Amino acid sequence: MDELLEILTDLHPDVDFETCDTLIDDKILDSFDIVSIIAEINDVFDVVIPAEEIIPENFNSAEALYDLIERLGDE
């Protein structure tokens, strides 16, 4: 989780990713951020996020995103 928080904080140092659960709903992350996050996750976690998993529920919080990474890593 620390590596994911570092990726997110590098994009938006002003956001508290440990508590925020409205990253998409409040438009904190935009489409460019999502593309950057997906690329970083691929590099750092060696996980490919398929298009059908790129939905707001998976990107609204760091916790949801980490759950996605773990689920995809187990497949």
C-alpha positions in Angstrom: 0.0 0.0 0.0 2.9 2.4 0.7 4.1 2.2 -2.9 0.6 3.0 -4.1 0.3 5.9 -1.8 3.7 7.2 -3.1 2.5 6.9 -6.7 -0.7 8.9 -5.9 1.0 11.5 -3.7 3.5 12.2 -6.5 0.6 13.1 -8.7 -1.3 15.2 -6.2 0.8 16.0 -3.1 -2.0 18.2 -1.7 -4.5 15.2 -1.3 -4.8 13.0 1.7 -5.1 9.7 -0.1 -5.3 7.7 3.1 -8.7 9.1 3.9 -10.2 10.4 0.7 -12.8 8.2 -0.9 -14.2 10.5 -3.5 -11.2 10.8 -5.9 -13.3 10.4 -9.0 -16.6 11.7 -7.7 -15.0 15.0 -6.6 -12.9 15.2 -9.8 -9.6 15.1 -7.9 -8.3 12.6 -10.4 -8.8 13.2 -14.1 -8.4 10.9 -17.1 -4.7 11.8 -17.5 -4.1 10.9 -13.9 -5.9 7.6 -14.3 -3.7 6.7 -17.3 -0.6 7.7 -15.4 -1.7 5.6 -12.3 -2.4 2.6 -14.5 1.0 2.8 -16.1 2.8 3.2 -12.7 0.8 0.2 -11.3 1.8 -1.9 -14.3 5.5 -1.0 -13.7 5.6 -1.2 -9.9 3.2 -4.1 -9.2 3.5 -5.9 -12.5 -0.3 -5.9 -12.8 -2.3 -5.1 -15.9 -5.6 -3.4 -15.3 -8.1 -4.5 -18.0 -10.4 -1.9 -19.5 -13.5 -3.3 -17.8 -11.9 -2.6 -14.4 -11.4 1.1 -15.2 -14.5 2.2 -13.4 -15.0 4.9 -10.7 -15.6 2.4 -7.9 -12.0 1.1 -8.4 -10.4 4.5 -8.4 -12.4 6.5 -5.8 -10.0 5.7 -3.0 -6.5 4.4 -2.5 -8.0 1.5 -0.6 -10.3 0.5 -3.5 -7.4 0.8 -5.9 -5.2 -1.4 -3.7 -7.9 -4.0 -3.4 -8.1 -4.1 -7.3 -4.3 -4.5 -7.5 -4.4 -7.4 -5.0 -7.3 -9.1 -6.7 -5.7 -8.8 -10.2 -2.4 -10.0 -8.7 -4.1 -13.1 -7.4 -5.5 -14.1 -10.8 
